[in-house]
Amino acid sequence: MAAPTNVGVTSVTNSEVQSLEISAKCEVKFLSNREGKYAKGAVFDPTMEFTIRGKGSNTNPYRVGQSASIGSLSGKIIVTSTKQSTTNDDWPEWEASGVAYPQAR
């Protein structure tokens, strides 16, 4: 049996997400009554920061400034940075980071 002559990745058309990291943050304001004791608290400007990583595509599926749909995030989602790398011994890798504003429309 002859050895194959075409060895290696010649074309990649699909991309697969390998990880998605999400962190939530918000501003919290505690209000006091006249005696200086706790009266109530309120949450302002909740945001969700994310980083999504994957392999397989020759191009990053996300673009800076793009409005995206990512996982279970809702509201306005904006990509703020992207990265892409390629090596000879592995599939191309890509990464995108951004912020989701759940209360924005």
Buried (B, 14 or more C-beta within 10 A) or exposed (E): EEEEEEEEEEEBEEBEBEEBEBEEEEEEEEEEEEEEEEEEEEEEEBBBBBBBBBBBBEEBBBEEEBEBEBEEBBEBBBBEEBEBEEEEEEBBBBBBBBBBBBEEE
